[in-house]
Amino acid sequence: MRVFKNIVLLGVTLLALSCNTSRYKNLNRALSNIGEVKILDLSRDNLKEIPSGVFELKNLEELILFKNNIEEVPADIKKLKHLKRLVLSRNDIKNLPAEIGSLENLKNLSIIFNDLESLPDEIGNLKSLVEFKLNYNSLTELPQSIGKLKNLEFLYLDHNQLTSIPKEIGNCSMLMYFIIGKNQIQQLPLEMGDLNNLCELNVAKSGVMLPLPESLCNIRDIEYLIVDRTTIVPYCLLGRRNQRFHILIE
C-alpha cells in the first residue's frame, strides 16, 4: 500500500510539473493572463516581427523566438525588465537595438544562426549575463564594452568573421568557456592571460598560423585547449605536465 501511495504522489507531482501555468505557446492566451505569464515560447511561428503584445507581458522571464523570420528587435524590448532568458536563434537579425542593454536581469542570450554584423556598445550593460551565444553570424568585431560582462561564463563566437578580439576581454574574470574557432583572427590580446577561471579555449581554425599569447600559461586551471595544425602554441603550454590539461587538434 505504501508503494502504491508513493507512485500516486509521484504521478501527481509529475502532472503538476507538466502543467506549468506560467508557460504559454499562444500569445492571445498569454495576453488574457498577463500577470502570470513567465515563459512565452513562439518558436516556429513564421513570425516576421516580434508581436507588440509581447511587450505587455511585464513579468516575462523567458522569451523564446527560435526559428522564425524576424529581422529586427524593436526598442520596446527594454520593457521586459524581468527577462532572464532570450532566445533569438535562427532568425534574420542583422543588428540589436541599444535598448537591449536595459535587460539587467538577463542571464542567457542566444542569437545563433542570424545575420548579426555588429553589437551595440550597450551590450556591456548586461551585468547579469552568464551565457552569450553568438556563433554562426557575420560579426567582424566586438565592442570594447564586452569587458564589462563580469559574470559571463560561456561565450560562443565561432563561425563569424572576426579579425581580432578586444583586449578588454581580459576583464571577463568569470569566463570559463571561450569558443572562437572558425574566424579570421590574426592576433589575440595578451590580456587573455587574465582569464584565471578559463577551463576551455577553442581557437581551431580561427586564423591561419594564429600565434597564441604566452600569457595563456598564467592560467593554471585550463583543462582543454583546442587548436588546428597551423596554430602556433607557446612552448610553456606544449611542455605543461598536468594530467588535467589537454591539447586537442581539430
C-alpha positions as CSV (number, residue, x, y, z in Angstrom):
1,M,0.0,0.0,0.0
2,R,2.8,2.4,0.8
3,V,4.4,1.7,-2.6
4,F,1.1,2.5,-4.3
5,K,0.7,5.7,-2.4
6,N,4.3,6.8,-3.4
7,I,3.5,6.0,-7.0
8,V,0.3,8.1,-6.9
9,L,2.2,11.0,-5.2
10,L,4.9,10.8,-7.9
11,G,2.3,10.9,-10.6
12,V,0.6,13.9,-9.1
13,T,4.0,15.7,-8.9
14,L,4.9,15.0,-12.5
15,L,1.5,16.1,-13.6
16,A,1.9,19.4,-11.7
17,L,5.2,20.0,-13.3
18,S,3.9,19.3,-16.8
19,C,1.0,21.7,-16.3
20,N,3.1,24.7,-15.8
21,T,0.5,27.5,-15.9
22,S,3.2,30.2,-16.3
23,R,4.4,28.8,-19.7
24,Y,2.5,29.8,-22.8
25,K,2.8,29.0,-26.5
26,N,0.0,31.2,-27.7
27,L,0.2,34.9,-27.5
28,N,-3.5,35.6,-27.3
29,R,-3.9,33.2,-24.3
30,A,-0.9,34.8,-22.7
31,L,-2.4,38.3,-23.0
32,S,-5.5,37.1,-21.3
33,N,-3.4,36.2,-18.2
34,I,-0.8,39.0,-18.4
35,G,0.2,38.9,-14.8
36,E,1.0,35.3,-14.5
37,V,3.0,34.6,-17.7
38,K,6.6,33.8,-17.0
39,I,7.6,31.9,-20.2
40,L,6.5,32.6,-23.7
41,D,7.5,30.2,-26.5
42,L,6.7,31.4,-30.0
43,S,9.1,29.1,-31.8
44,R,8.5,28.1,-35.4
45,D,5.5,30.5,-35.8
46,N,6.7,32.1,-39.1
47,L,6.9,35.5,-37.4
48,K,8.5,38.3,-39.4
49,E,8.5,40.6,-36.4
50,I,8.1,40.3,-32.7
51,P,4.3,41.0,-31.9
52,S,3.8,44.2,-30.0
53,G,1.7,42.3,-27.5
54,V,4.8,40.5,-26.2
55,F,6.0,43.7,-24.6
56,E,2.8,43.9,-22.5
57,L,3.9,40.8,-20.5
58,K,5.8,42.8,-17.9
59,N,6.5,39.7,-15.7
60,L,8.0,37.7,-18.5
61,E,11.2,35.8,-17.6
62,E,11.8,33.7,-20.7
63,L,11.1,34.7,-24.3
64,I,11.8,32.0,-26.9
65,L,11.6,33.0,-30.6
66,F,13.6,30.2,-32.1
67,K,13.4,29.6,-35.9
68,N,11.2,32.4,-37.2
69,N,11.9,35.1,-39.9
70,I,12.4,38.1,-37.5
71,E,14.6,40.8,-39.0
72,E,14.6,43.4,-36.2
73,V,14.4,43.5,-32.4
74,P,12.4,46.7,-31.5
75,A,13.4,49.2,-28.9
76,D,10.4,48.0,-26.8
77,I,12.5,45.1,-25.7
78,K,13.5,47.4,-22.8
79,K,10.0,46.9,-21.3
80,L,10.8,43.3,-20.4
81,K,12.7,44.2,-17.2
82,H,12.4,40.8,-15.6
83,L,13.6,38.9,-18.6
84,K,16.3,36.3,-17.7
85,R,16.4,34.3,-20.9
86,L,16.1,35.5,-24.5
87,V,16.4,33.1,-27.5
88,L,16.5,34.7,-30.9
89,S,18.4,31.9,-32.7
90,R,17.7,31.0,-36.3
91,N,16.2,34.3,-37.5
92,D,17.3,37.1,-39.9
93,I,18.5,39.7,-37.4
94,K,21.3,42.0,-38.5
95,N,21.5,44.4,-35.6
96,L,20.5,44.7,-32.0
97,P,19.0,47.9,-30.6
98,A,20.8,49.9,-27.9
99,E,17.8,49.3,-25.6
100,I,18.8,45.7,-25.2
101,G,21.3,46.9,-22.6
102,S,18.3,47.7,-20.4
103,L,17.8,44.0,-19.6
104,E,19.8,44.0,-16.5
105,N,18.4,40.7,-15.2
106,L,19.2,38.8,-18.5
107,K,21.4,35.7,-17.8
108,N,21.1,33.8,-21.1
109,L,21.2,35.4,-24.6
110,S,21.2,33.2,-27.6
111,I,21.4,34.6,-31.2
112,I,22.8,31.7,-33.0
113,F,22.4,31.5,-36.8
114,N,21.5,35.1,-37.7
115,D,23.0,37.8,-39.8
116,L,24.5,39.9,-37.0
117,E,27.1,42.3,-38.3
118,S,27.8,44.2,-35.1
119,L,26.8,44.6,-31.4
120,P,25.8,47.8,-29.7
121,D,28.1,49.3,-27.0
122,E,25.2,48.9,-24.6
123,I,25.7,45.1,-24.7
124,G,28.1,45.8,-21.8
125,N,25.2,46.8,-19.6
126,L,24.0,43.2,-19.4
127,K,25.7,42.8,-16.0
128,S,23.9,39.6,-15.1
129,L,24.7,37.8,-18.4
130,V,26.2,34.3,-17.8
131,E,25.8,32.7,-21.2
132,F,26.2,34.5,-24.6
133,K,25.8,32.6,-27.8
134,L,26.8,34.5,-30.9
135,N,28.0,31.7,-33.2
136,Y,27.1,31.4,-36.8
137,N,26.7,35.1,-37.6
138,S,28.6,37.8,-39.6
139,L,30.4,39.7,-36.8
140,T,33.6,41.4,-37.8
141,E,34.4,42.9,-34.5
142,L,33.3,43.1,-30.8
143,P,32.7,46.3,-28.8
144,Q,35.2,47.1,-26.1
145,S,32.2,47.1,-23.7
146,I,32.2,43.3,-23.7
147,G,34.8,43.6,-21.0
148,K,32.0,44.8,-18.6
149,L,30.3,41.4,-18.6
150,K,31.8,40.5,-15.2
151,N,29.5,37.5,-14.7
152,L,30.0,35.9,-18.1
153,E,31.0,32.3,-18.0
154,F,30.2,31.0,-21.5
155,L,31.0,32.9,-24.7
156,Y,30.5,31.3,-28.1
157,L,31.8,33.3,-31.1
158,D,32.7,30.6,-33.6
159,H,31.7,30.8,-37.2
160,N,31.9,34.5,-37.6
161,Q,34.2,36.9,-39.5
162,L,36.2,38.3,-36.5
163,T,39.7,39.6,-37.2
164,S,40.5,40.5,-33.7
165,I,39.4,40.2,-30.0
166,P,39.4,43.4,-27.9
167,K,41.9,43.4,-25.0
168,E,39.0,44.2,-22.7
169,I,38.1,40.5,-22.9
170,G,40.6,40.1,-20.1
171,N,38.2,41.8,-17.7
172,C,35.7,39.0,-18.0
173,S,37.2,37.3,-15.0
174,M,34.5,34.7,-14.6
175,L,34.8,33.4,-18.2
176,M,35.1,29.6,-18.2
177,Y,34.3,28.5,-21.8
178,F,35.6,30.7,-24.7
179,I,34.9,29.4,-28.2
180,I,36.3,31.5,-31.1
181,G,37.1,28.9,-33.8
182,K,36.2,29.4,-37.4
183,N,37.1,33.1,-37.7
184,Q,39.8,35.2,-39.4
185,I,41.7,36.3,-36.3
186,Q,45.3,37.5,-36.8
187,Q,46.3,38.1,-33.2
188,L,45.0,37.5,-29.7
189,P,45.4,40.0,-26.9
190,L,47.9,39.4,-24.1
191,E,45.1,40.2,-21.6
192,M,43.6,36.8,-22.3
193,G,46.1,35.6,-19.7
194,D,44.0,37.3,-17.1
195,L,41.1,34.8,-17.6
196,N,42.0,32.9,-14.5
197,N,38.8,30.8,-14.5
198,L,39.1,29.6,-18.1
199,C,38.5,25.9,-18.4
200,E,38.2,25.5,-22.2
201,L,39.6,27.6,-25.1
202,N,38.8,26.7,-28.6
203,V,40.7,28.5,-31.3
204,A,40.6,25.8,-34.0
205,K,40.6,27.4,-37.5
206,S,40.1,30.9,-36.0
207,G,43.0,32.2,-38.1
208,V,45.8,30.7,-40.2
209,M,49.1,30.4,-38.3
210,L,47.5,32.2,-35.4
211,P,50.0,32.7,-32.6
212,L,48.7,32.1,-29.0
213,P,49.9,34.6,-26.4
214,E,52.4,33.2,-23.9
215,S,50.3,34.9,-21.2
216,L,47.9,31.9,-21.5
217,C,50.5,30.0,-19.5
218,N,49.4,32.1,-16.5
219,I,46.0,30.3,-16.5
220,R,46.6,27.4,-14.1
221,D,43.3,25.6,-14.2
222,I,42.7,25.5,-18.0
223,E,41.8,21.9,-19.0
224,Y,41.2,22.0,-22.7
225,L,43.0,23.9,-25.5
226,I,41.5,23.1,-28.9
227,V,43.7,24.1,-31.9
228,D,44.3,23.2,-35.5
229,R,47.5,22.1,-37.2
230,T,48.5,25.7,-38.0
231,T,48.0,27.2,-34.6
232,I,51.3,28.4,-33.0
233,V,51.2,27.1,-29.4
234,P,53.7,28.6,-27.0
235,Y,56.3,26.1,-25.5
236,C,55.1,26.8,-22.0
237,L,51.8,25.1,-22.9
238,L,53.3,22.3,-25.0
239,G,55.6,21.4,-22.2
240,R,53.0,21.6,-19.4
241,R,52.9,18.4,-17.5
242,N,49.4,18.2,-16.0
243,Q,47.0,15.3,-16.2
244,R,44.1,17.7,-16.3
245,F,45.4,19.7,-19.2
246,H,44.8,18.5,-22.8
247,I,45.7,20.0,-26.2
248,L,43.3,18.7,-28.8
249,I,43.8,19.1,-32.6
250,E,40.6,19.7,-34.6
